[in-house]
Amino acid sequence: MKNFIFISPNFPTNYWKFCRELKNNGMNVLGIGDQPYDELDYHLKESLHEYYKVGSLENYDEVYRAVAFFAFKYGPIDWLESNNEYWLE
C-alpha cells in the first residue's frame, strides 16, 4: 500500500472526496492539519487512515515530526500534497 500524506485535508471542504477516492484506489491516506480531529467532516474522517493534529501548519518542526511519525509507523511516504491555497506563496 502506498502512503499519501494530505496536509490540511479539510480545505477545501469538498476535498474529502479526493481522499475517499485515494483510499478506494488502495492508498493509505494520512492527514496532517491544525484543526481538531473532532471538528473534521465525518466523510473526511472516514476517508483518512490516520490524522495528526499540529498546533500550527507554519511550524516546520511540528509538521516535520508529523511526517516522520507517519514514515516510522507506515513506511516510506510516496506522496505529499496540499490543496490549500494558503501554501501558494
Beta strands, then each sheet from edge to edge (+ up, - down):
strand 1: 2-7
strand 2: 27-33
strand 3: 50-53
strand 4: 79-81
sheet 1: 3+ 2+ 1+ 4+
end
